[in-house]
Amino acid sequence: MKVLAGEPAASDDVAASLWHAKDTGDISNELRFRTAIAGMYRSAGRNHDALGHLDRALDLADQEQASSFFAAYFEKAVVLFSERQVDKALPLVDHCVSEARLTGSRVNAAQALFLQGMVKSERGLATEAGDLLRQTLDIAREVGYHRLVSMTSLELSKIYRISGALWKALDVAEQGLKSSLKTGDPFEAIVHIQNKAAIRADQGRFIEADRLYQEAIGALNALLAKFNSAHARAFIISRMSDLYADYYSVSLMKLKDPAKAFAILEQARGRSISDSLRGRMTFPVLPKAPEKQDSFVLFEKALADFQKRLWLKQDPPDFRSVLSEIFDLEQHLGSSRDAGRHAVEGQIFAPIPVTEIQEVLYPGEVILEYVLQEPHSTCLAIGRDNIHGITLASRSVIEEAVKNYREEIRQGRMGTEIARRLYALLLAPVGDLTQKLRITIVPDGLLHLLPFETLSIQPGRLLIETHMIDYSPAATVTFLLRKNSVARTRRSWFLGVGDARYPSLDESGSVFFANTPHPARLPGSRAEISAIEKALDGVSDTVTLLGENVSESAVKSSNLEDFDILHFAVHGTSDVDFPARSALLFGPESESDDDIFQAWEISRLRLRADLVVMSACDTAVGKVLDQEGISNLVHSFLLAGARSVVASIWPADDRSSADLMTRFYSFLAQGMDKGSALRQAKLDFIKKYQDKAVPIYWAGFVMIGDSSDSILGKHPESVKEETY
């Protein structure tokens, strides 16, 4: 199945059958094939792709009054439960219960009971949920419905486990594992092995749990070796996040082995980027056959045409149909969108030992790798000579504080009290940080959207005043970037893009793409690019695209791979449902492109940039893929080969961004390393504007990747301790 190898459409024959059914108006088979493909997507962790097909299937069912097409309703409810969208699932559950009564089908009856059991389980009614799931199990066994036996056994086993009935949980888990092996879904079996391992750990059988966890990860690695798409690997790692997180916790808290816990966690953290870096370094990407290229170009052109229409769309019904066609074109493009520099070889790279990671750390540097869980979160603190784990508050407590803090900041306030609380929750438990002047954060969950430098050590004193804060998708990514850095022997090359000409409101109404409101022109961005060009005079050769010269075609034809620094002062969008649609917006003026430079297009680039800066709103926001990280525009640029990316974790103010960026490049031109230059720019901004320098104006821009080198091409021959 190609969906299990990175293809958005299942196997070639199923995909071909789907598109043939659509083209010939065969509604019944289109419904059937969309539902089948959705199930494969759900299995591979790509729930929003699954929902895309199911939404189209149910639209067709409504149009044809084919309400008896039970499978699509059931499948969509299952996907919504996995997304924890219970309220959205309820109408589908009611529909399935009603249809099961009408059809009298035992299979439908079992499916309806399963959905009712899931509703009770999500509402915390464990006893009622258990009764419904046991009834489901009886019928599913009776009719030989192995997939439903597998699904139900897993949920029932979890209920037994929570109640402390561990032997019952283990017995049901064994039954579920046997059934999962008969379904043909390899991921389902791995989840059951993980469940058995968790039960064994609860029983105190840690050696047996360790063996089962290793078996599950070994089986998963065997599957991942079949993937040549970093994008597909990311979603599967996300789906299997609990496997890595549970095994990590057992290794850290029960086996008391932080080095082992680190190795387990780093097999998930930033996996798509680290695999891309390692695969890209060794293996060239072979060009596609001409006929494949021609097909890709045709579908890409059709996709651009539909997306361009969204810039000017005012009719909501037509808007919905255009989005549907865009979804199908994205599916047609398939894994062609994943091809490029980030395609990885079909192999599994061994985890890099923590001792090797420690060798590339600076004196006075510590990596803090967070894992948010219930009932306790943890943090691995990795210094040059030691590694230890720290127990923290629960995920819910930490993320609630982060949400409240972000809301305070977005209201233009300092949020001092919450900043102190977050310091107490996240940094104080680590211990004395006075000698750890450079802190590299590997975040988890909502911590991806937290500017740690704004946390308060004490009233009136921010962390940025005493410490250098870096951010990285994984310790392994930091290692790979530092280990393979090469000092430049020439002046750097800079490309700046700004003052894009967006359509006026009178001309176009609203822009609906990726839920983006009408983008206003950014006149300050022209001044920003000009000021940066002046700051880099003498140290960089600069090229600028401004005003009417800004277009997607112009950017793509600029030989982006030749530049060391890329700076985009334009509007950005973030799509948390379909992160590949996140984009930089250049304005719908081009005839050949849609001027929507999307994440999937960016990740296909072949960059060697030391630095990419997106001076735009929400460019670091994206879909959190649990232990794998976050899928956003930053992720795409790192996949494309950038060493570090500056992006914003909230809406950016035009004028303050220009001020901050000018200072940033001035310090870069003086030879500061990238991280120190951004930090000093923020400190200067705070010093200049005093009480008016609230975090909303300066703290949103963060640097992800390796910030330790200079744009002048200087790399430290020996790492010396930094003082701030």
C-alpha positions in Angstrom: 0.0 0.0 0.0 1.5 3.3 -1.1 -0.1 5.1 1.8 2.2 3.0 4.0 5.2 4.1 1.9 4.4 7.8 1.9 1.9 8.0 -1.0 -1.2 10.0 -0.3 -3.3 7.6 -2.3 -3.2 4.0 -1.1 -1.9 1.5 -3.6 -1.6 2.3 -7.3 -4.6 0.2 -8.2 -6.9 1.6 -5.5 -5.8 5.2 -6.4 -6.4 4.6 -10.1 -9.7 3.0 -9.3 -10.8 6.0 -7.2 -9.9 8.6 -9.9 -11.5 6.5 -12.6 -14.7 6.2 -10.5 -14.7 10.0 -10.0 -14.0 10.8 -13.7 -16.7 8.4 -14.9 -19.3 9.5 -12.3 -19.4 6.1 -10.6 -20.6 7.4 -7.2 -20.9 4.0 -5.5 -17.3 3.0 -6.2 -16.0 6.5 -5.5 -17.6 6.2 -2.0 -16.1 2.8 -1.5 -12.5 3.7 -2.6 -12.5 7.0 -0.6 -13.5 5.1 2.5 -10.8 2.4 2.0 -8.1 5.0 1.5 -9.3 6.9 4.6 -8.8 3.8 6.6 -5.2 3.4 5.4 -4.5 7.1 6.2 -5.9 6.7 9.7 -3.6 3.7 10.2 -0.6 5.8 9.1 -1.4 8.7 11.4 -2.6 11.1 8.7 -6.1 11.8 10.2 -6.8 15.0 8.3 -6.1 13.4 5.0 -8.5 10.6 6.1 -11.1 13.2 7.0 -10.6 14.9 3.6 -11.6 11.7 1.8 -14.4 10.9 4.2 -15.9 14.4 4.0 -16.0 14.1 0.2 -17.5 10.6 0.5 -20.3 11.8 2.8 -21.0 14.8 0.6 -21.5 12.4 -2.2 -23.6 10.2 0.0 -25.8 13.1 0.8 -26.1 14.2 -2.8 -27.1 10.7 -3.9 -29.3 10.1 -0.7 -27.0 7.1 0.0 -27.4 7.5 3.8 -27.1 3.7 4.1 -23.5 3.9 3.1 -22.6 2.9 6.7 -18.8 2.4 6.3 -18.0 6.1 5.7 -20.0 7.3 8.7 -18.4 4.7 10.9 -14.8 5.4 9.6 -15.2 9.2 10.1 -16.5 8.7 13.7 -13.5 6.5 14.5 -11.1 9.2 13.1 -12.8 11.9 15.1 -12.5 9.9 18.3 -8.7 9.5 17.6 -8.6 13.3 17.2 -10.5 13.7 20.5 -13.3 15.5 18.7 -16.1 13.8 20.5 -18.8 16.4 19.9 -18.2 16.3 16.1 -18.4 12.5 16.3 -21.8 12.3 18.1 -24.1 13.0 15.1 -22.2 10.2 13.2 -22.6 7.8 16.2 -26.3 8.5 16.3 -26.6 7.9 12.5 -24.7 4.6 12.8 -26.9 3.4 15.7 -30.1 4.3 13.7 -28.8 2.6 10.5 -27.8 -0.5 12.4 -31.3 -0.9 13.7 -32.7 -0.4 10.2 -30.3 -2.8 8.4 -30.4 -5.5 11.1 -26.8 -6.3 10.2 -24.8 -7.9 13.0 -21.6 -6.2 11.7 -23.3 -2.8 11.8 -24.7 -3.6 15.2 -21.2 -4.3 16.5 -19.8 -1.2 14.9 -22.6 0.9 16.5 -21.9 -0.6 19.9 -18.2 0.1 19.6 -18.9 3.8 18.8 -21.3 4.0 21.8 -18.7 2.5 24.0 -16.2 5.1 22.8 -18.6 7.9 23.7 -18.9 6.5 27.2 -15.2 6.0 27.6 -14.5 9.6 26.5 -17.0 10.8 29.1 -15.2 8.9 31.8 -18.0 6.3 32.3 -15.7 3.3 32.4 -18.2 0.8 33.7 -20.8 1.6 30.9 -18.1 1.7 28.3 -16.7 -1.7 29.4 -20.2 -3.2 29.1 -20.7 -1.9 25.6 -17.2 -2.9 24.4 -17.6 -6.5 25.8 -20.9 -6.7 23.8 -19.0 -5.5 20.7 -16.3 -8.0 21.3 -18.7 -10.9 21.5 -20.4 -10.0 18.2 -17.2 -9.2 16.4 -15.7 -12.6 17.3 -19.0 -14.3 16.3 -18.9 -12.7 12.8 -15.1 -13.0 12.4 -14.6 -9.2 12.2 -10.9 -9.2 13.1 -10.4 -5.5 12.7 -13.2 -4.6 15.1 -11.9 -7.3 17.5 -8.5 -5.7 17.4 -9.9 -2.1 17.9 -12.2 -3.1 20.7 -9.7 -5.3 22.6 -7.3 -2.3 22.7 -9.9 0.0 24.2 -11.2 -2.6 26.6 -7.7 -3.4 27.7 -7.1 0.2 28.5 -10.2 0.4 30.7 -9.1 -2.7 32.6 -5.6 -1.3 33.0 -6.8 2.0 34.4 -9.0 0.1 36.9 -6.1 -2.0 38.0 -7.4 -5.2 36.6 -4.0 -5.9 35.0 -4.4 -9.6 34.3 -7.7 -9.0 32.5 -6.1 -6.2 30.6 -3.2 -8.5 29.6 -5.6 -11.3 28.5 -7.7 -9.0 26.3 -4.5 -7.5 24.9 -3.3 -10.9 23.8 -6.6 -11.5 22.0 -6.4 -8.2 20.3 -2.8 -8.8 19.2 -3.8 -12.1 17.6 -6.7 -10.4 15.7 -4.5 -7.5 14.6 -2.2 -9.9 12.9 -5.1 -11.1 10.7 -6.2 -7.6 9.6 -3.2 -6.8 7.4 -2.6 -3.5 9.3 1.0 -3.6 10.5 0.6 -0.6 12.7 -2.2 -2.1 14.7 -0.1 -5.0 15.8 2.7 -2.7 17.0 0.2 -0.7 19.1 -0.9 -4.0 20.8 2.6 -4.9 21.6 3.1 -1.5 23.1 0.0 -2.0 25.2 1.3 -5.3 26.5 4.5 -3.6 27.4 2.7 -0.9 29.3 0.7 -3.5 31.2 3.9 -5.5 32.1 5.5 -2.2 33.4 2.4 -1.6 35.5 2.8 -5.1 37.0 6.5 -4.3 37.8 7.8 -6.7 35.2 10.3 -4.2 33.9 12.6 -6.6 32.1 9.6 -8.1 30.2 8.3 -4.6 29.5 11.7 -3.6 28.2 11.7 -6.6 25.8 8.3 -5.9 24.5 9.0 -2.2 23.9 12.2 -3.2 22.0 10.1 -5.6 19.9 7.6 -2.9 19.1 10.2 -0.3 18.1 12.1 -3.0 16.1 8.8 -3.7 14.2 8.2 0.0 13.7 11.7 0.5 12.4 11.2 -2.3 9.9 8.2 -0.5 8.6 9.8 2.9 8.5 12.7 1.5 6.5 10.2 1.2 3.6 9.5 4.9 3.6 11.5 7.3 1.5 9.5 10.4 2.5 10.5 12.4 5.5 7.0 13.8 5.5 5.4 10.4 5.8 7.8 9.3 8.5 6.9 12.3 10.6 3.2 11.5 10.7 3.9 7.8 11.5 6.2 8.8 14.3 3.5 11.1 15.5 1.0 8.3 15.5 3.4 6.1 17.5 4.4 8.8 19.9 3.0 7.0 22.9 5.3 4.1 22.2 8.4 6.3 22.5 7.1 8.3 25.4 6.0 5.3 27.4 9.3 3.4 26.8 11.2 6.6 27.6 9.4 7.0 30.9 10.0 3.4 31.9 13.7 3.7 31.1 14.1 7.0 33.0 11.8 6.5 36.0 11.9 2.7 36.5 15.1 1.5 35.0 16.9 4.7 36.2 18.9 4.9 32.9 18.8 8.4 31.5 21.2 7.7 28.7 18.9 4.9 27.5 15.9 7.1 27.9 17.6 9.8 25.8 18.4 7.3 23.0 14.7 6.2 22.9 13.4 9.7 22.8 15.8 10.8 20.1 14.5 8.1 17.8 11.3 10.2 17.7 12.3 13.8 18.2 12.9 15.7 15.0 13.1 12.3 13.3 12.1 13.5 9.8 14.7 16.3 9.9 17.6 14.1 11.4 16.8 11.3 8.9 16.8 13.8 6.1 20.1 15.3 7.2 21.8 11.9 7.4 20.2 10.5 4.3 20.8 13.6 2.3 24.5 13.7 3.3 25.1 10.2 1.9 22.7 9.5 -0.9 21.9 11.7 -4.0 18.2 12.1 -5.0 17.7 10.6 -8.4 15.6 12.6 -10.9 12.1 11.3 -11.8 11.4 9.9 -15.2 10.3 12.5 -17.8 6.7 11.2 -17.9 6.5 11.5 -14.1 7.8 15.0 -14.3 5.3 16.0 -17.0 2.4 14.6 -14.9 3.6 16.4 -11.8 3.8 19.7 -13.7 0.3 19.4 -15.1 -1.2 18.7 -11.7 0.9 21.4 -10.0 -0.4 23.9 -12.6 -4.0 22.8 -12.0 -3.4 23.2 -8.2 -2.0 26.7 -8.7 -5.0 27.7 -10.8 -7.5 26.6 -8.1 -5.5 28.2 -5.3 -5.3 31.5 -7.2 -9.1 31.5 -7.3 -9.2 31.5 -3.5 -7.6 34.9 -3.4 -10.7 36.4 -5.1 -13.4 34.1 -3.9 -16.5 35.6 -2.4 -19.1 32.9 -2.9 -19.0 30.4 0.1 -20.6 27.4 -1.8 -18.1 27.8 -4.6 -15.4 28.3 -2.1 -16.2 24.8 -0.6 -16.1 23.2 -4.0 -12.7 24.8 -4.8 -11.3 23.5 -1.6 -12.5 20.0 -2.4 -10.9 20.1 -5.8 -7.6 21.4 -4.2 -7.7 18.4 -1.8 -8.1 16.0 -4.7 -5.3 17.6 -6.7 -3.1 17.3 -3.7 -3.9 13.6 -3.5 -3.2 13.3 -7.3 0.2 14.8 -6.8 0.9 12.2 -4.2 4.4 11.4 -3.1 5.7 13.7 -5.9 5.2 16.5 -3.4 7.5 14.6 -1.0 10.3 14.2 -3.5 13.4 16.4 -3.3 16.3 16.9 -1.0 14.4 15.6 2.0 13.7 12.2 0.5 15.5 9.7 2.6 17.0 6.3 1.9 15.1 3.2 2.9 17.2 2.5 6.0 17.1 3.2 9.7 19.9 5.3 11.2 21.2 4.2 14.6 20.6 6.6 17.5 23.6 8.8 18.2 24.9 8.1 21.7 24.6 10.9 24.2 28.3 10.8 24.7 28.8 11.9 21.1 26.1 14.6 21.5 28.0 16.0 24.5 31.2 16.4 22.5 29.7 19.2 20.4 28.2 21.1 23.3 29.9 24.4 24.4 31.3 24.7 27.9 28.5 26.2 29.9 25.8 24.8 27.5 23.0 22.6 28.6 20.3 20.9 26.4 16.9 20.8 28.1 14.7 18.2 26.4 11.1 18.3 27.7 8.5 15.5 27.7 5.0 16.5 28.7 2.9 13.7 30.1 0.3 12.8 32.7 0.5 12.7 35.7 4.1 14.0 35.6 6.2 15.6 32.9 10.0 15.2 32.8 13.0 17.0 31.5 16.4 15.6 30.4 19.2 17.9 31.2 22.3 17.1 29.1 25.6 18.9 29.8 29.1 18.2 28.5 29.8 15.8 31.3 26.5 14.6 32.6 22.9 13.8 31.9 20.0 13.5 34.4 16.3 13.5 34.5 14.0 15.9 36.3 10.4 15.4 37.3 8.1 18.2 36.5 4.4 19.1 36.9 1.7 17.4 34.7 1.2 18.3 31.0 -2.2 19.8 31.7 -0.8 22.2 34.4 2.1 23.3 32.2 0.1 23.7 29.0 -2.6 25.7 30.8 0.0 28.1 32.1 1.5 28.4 28.6 -2.0 29.2 27.1 -2.6 31.8 29.8 0.8 33.4 29.2 0.4 33.6 25.5 -3.0 35.2 25.9 -1.5 37.8 28.3 1.3 38.6 25.8 -1.1 38.8 22.8 -3.1 41.3 24.8 0.0 43.5 24.9 0.8 42.8 28.6 4.0 41.6 30.3 2.4 38.6 32.0 5.0 38.9 34.8 3.3 36.6 37.3 2.6 33.8 34.8 6.2 34.2 33.5 7.5 33.6 37.0 5.2 30.6 37.4 6.4 29.1 34.1 10.0 29.6 35.3 9.1 27.8 38.5 7.4 25.0 36.5 10.0 24.5 33.8 13.5 25.8 34.8 13.7 26.0 38.6 13.5 22.2 39.0 16.5 21.8 36.7 18.7 23.3 39.4 21.4 26.0 39.4 21.6 27.5 35.9 24.0 30.3 36.7 26.9 28.4 35.1 24.8 27.2 32.2 24.8 30.4 30.1 23.7 28.8 26.8 20.4 26.8 27.1 19.2 24.8 24.1 15.5 24.0 24.4 14.1 20.9 22.7 10.4 21.5 23.3 7.3 19.3 23.5 3.6 20.2 22.9 2.7 23.8 23.5 6.3 24.5 24.6 6.9 24.9 20.9 5.1 28.2 21.2 6.7 29.5 24.4 9.5 32.1 24.3 11.6 30.9 27.2 13.7 34.1 27.2 10.8 36.0 28.6 10.5 33.9 31.7 11.2 35.7 34.9 14.0 34.5 37.2 12.9 37.2 39.7 10.7 40.3 39.5 11.9 42.6 36.8 14.6 40.3 35.4 14.1 38.2 32.3 16.0 35.1 31.4 17.3 36.7 28.2 19.3 39.2 30.3 21.5 36.4 31.7 21.2 33.5 29.3 21.5 32.7 25.6 18.4 30.6 24.5 18.5 28.3 21.5 15.8 26.1 20.1 16.2 22.8 18.3 13.9 20.0 17.0 16.2 17.5 18.7 19.6 17.1 20.2 20.5 14.9 17.3 19.6 17.7 14.8 21.9 20.0 16.8 24.7 17.4 16.7 24.3 16.8 12.9 24.3 20.6 12.1 27.3 21.3 14.2 29.3 18.2 13.2 28.9 18.9 9.5 29.4 22.7 9.5 31.9 24.1 7.0 33.6 27.4 7.3 32.9 29.7 4.3 35.8 31.2 2.6 33.9 34.0 0.7 31.5 36.7 1.4 27.9 35.6 2.1 25.1 36.1 -0.4 21.9 37.6 0.8 18.4 37.6 -0.8 15.7 39.9 0.6 12.1 39.8 -0.4 9.6 42.4 0.7 6.8 45.0 0.0 4.7 42.4 -2.0 1.8 44.0 -3.8 -1.3 42.3 -2.4 -4.7 43.0 -4.0 -6.7 45.8 -2.4 -9.9 45.0 -0.4 -12.0 46.8 -3.0 -10.7 44.6 -5.7 -10.9 41.2 -4.1 -13.1 41.1 -1.0 -11.6 38.6 1.4 -8.8 36.0 1.1 -10.0 32.7 2.4 -6.9 30.6 1.8 -5.8 28.7 4.9 -8.2 30.7 7.0 -6.2 33.8 6.3 -7.9 37.2 6.5 -7.3 39.8 3.7 -3.5 40.5 3.7 -2.7 44.2 3.9 0.3 45.6 2.1 3.4 45.8 4.3 5.0 49.2 3.4 7.4 48.9 6.3 8.9 45.7 4.8 10.5 47.7 2.0 12.3 49.9 4.6 13.2 46.7 6.5 14.9 45.2 3.5 16.7 48.4 2.6 18.0 48.8 6.2 19.2 45.2 6.2 20.9 45.7 2.9 22.7 48.8 4.3 23.7 46.9 7.5 25.2 44.1 5.4 27.2 46.4 3.2 30.8 45.3 3.1 30.1 41.8 4.4 27.5 40.3 2.1 26.6 40.5 -1.6 22.9 41.4 -1.6 20.0 40.9 -4.0 16.5 42.2 -3.4 13.1 41.6 -4.8 10.7 44.5 -3.9 7.2 45.7 -4.8 6.1 44.7 -8.3 9.1 42.5 -8.7 7.9 40.1 -5.9 6.3 36.9 -7.1 6.6 33.2 -6.5 8.1 32.8 -10.0 10.7 35.5 -9.3 11.7 33.9 -6.0 11.9 30.4 -7.4 14.0 31.5 -10.4 16.5 33.4 -8.2 18.7 30.3 -7.7 17.8 30.0 -4.0 20.5 27.4 -3.5 23.2 30.0 -4.2 22.3 32.2 -1.2 23.6 31.9 2.3 20.8 34.1 3.8 17.2 34.3 2.8 15.0 37.0 4.2 11.2 37.1 3.6 9.3 40.2 4.8 5.9 39.1 3.6 2.7 37.7 4.9 2.6 34.1 6.2 -0.1 31.6 6.9 -0.2 28.6 9.1 -2.6 25.7 8.5 -2.6 23.4 11.5 -4.9 20.8 9.8 -2.9 20.5 6.6 0.5 21.8 7.5 1.8 21.3 3.9 -0.5 24.2 3.0 1.2 26.7 5.3 2.7 29.3 3.1 4.5 32.6 2.4 2.2 34.9 0.4 3.7 36.9 -2.4 0.5 38.4 -4.0 -1.7 37.0 -6.8 -0.1 38.8 -9.7 1.7 36.0 -11.6 0.1 34.2 -14.5 2.2 31.0 -14.1 2.0 30.6 -10.3 -0.5 31.1 -7.5 2.1 33.2 -5.5 1.4 31.0 -2.5 4.8 29.5 -1.6 3.6 26.5 0.3 5.5 24.4 2.9 5.5 21.3 0.6 7.1 23.4 -2.2 9.7 24.8 0.2 10.7 21.4 1.5 11.5 20.3 -2.1 14.1 23.1 -2.4 17.8 22.3 -2.4 19.2 25.0 0.0 22.6 25.5 1.6 21.5 28.6 3.5 23.1 29.3 6.9 20.1 31.4 7.8 16.5 31.8 6.7 14.4 34.6 8.2 10.6 34.8 7.9 9.7 38.3 9.1 6.0 37.3 9.0 3.1 36.3 11.3 2.8 32.9 12.8 5.5 31.3 10.7 6.6 29.1 13.6 3.1 27.9 14.3 1.9 24.6 12.9 0.6 21.1 13.6 2.2 19.6 16.7 3.1 16.0 15.8 3.6 14.9 19.4 7.1 13.4 20.0 8.2 14.1 16.4 7.9 17.8 16.8 5.9 20.4 14.9 5.1 20.6 11.2 5.4 24.1 9.9 7.3 26.4 7.6 10.4 26.2 9.8 10.3 22.4 9.5 10.1 22.7 5.7 13.1 25.0 5.4 15.1 22.7 7.7 14.2 19.8 5.5 15.3 21.8 2.5 18.8 22.2 4.0 18.7 25.5 6.0 20.9 25.4 9.1 18.9 27.8 11.1 15.5 29.5 10.7 14.1 32.6 12.4 10.3 32.6 12.6 7.4 34.1 14.7 5.3 32.2 17.2 2.5 34.9 17.0 1.4 37.7 14.8 4.2 40.1 14.0 4.0 43.9 14.1 5.3 45.5 10.9 7.2 48.4 12.5 8.7 46.7 15.5 9.7 43.7 13.3 11.6 46.1 11.0 13.4 47.7 13.9 14.3 44.3 15.5 15.5 42.9 12.2 17.7 45.9 11.4 19.4 45.5 14.8 19.8 41.7 14.3 21.6 42.1 11.0 23.8 44.9 12.3 25.1 42.5 15.0 25.5 39.7 12.4 27.6 42.1 10.3 29.9 42.6 13.3 30.6 38.9 13.4 28.4 37.8 16.3 27.1 34.2 16.0 23.5 34.1 14.9 21.9 33.3 18.3 23.9 36.0 20.1 23.0 38.6 17.4 19.3 37.9 17.8 19.6 38.0 21.6 21.5 41.3 21.5 19.0 42.8 19.1 16.2 42.0 21.5 18.1 43.4 24.5 18.8 46.6 22.5 15.1 46.8 21.6 14.2 46.5 25.3 16.7 49.1 26.3 15.5 51.6 23.8 11.7 51.3 24.4 11.8 50.5 28.1 8.3 49.9 29.5 6.8 50.0 26.0 9.0 47.0 25.0 6.4 44.4 25.9 7.1 40.8 24.7 4.5 41.0 21.8 6.9 43.3 20.0 10.2 41.4 20.3 9.8 37.9 21.9 7.9 36.3 19.1 10.9 35.8 16.8 12.8 32.7 17.7 15.7 30.9 16.0 15.4 27.1 15.4 18.3 25.0 14.4 22.0 25.7 15.0 22.6 29.4 15.9 26.2 29.0 17.0 28.0 30.1 13.9 28.5 33.5 12.2 27.3 34.6 8.7 30.9 35.7 8.1 31.8 32.1 7.8 33.7 32.0 11.1 33.4 28.8 13.1 35.2 28.6 16.5 38.3 26.5 16.3 38.0 25.8 20.0 34.8 26.4 21.9 35.3 28.9 24.6 32.9 29.7 27.4 30.6 32.6 26.7 29.7 35.3 29.1 26.6 37.5 29.0 
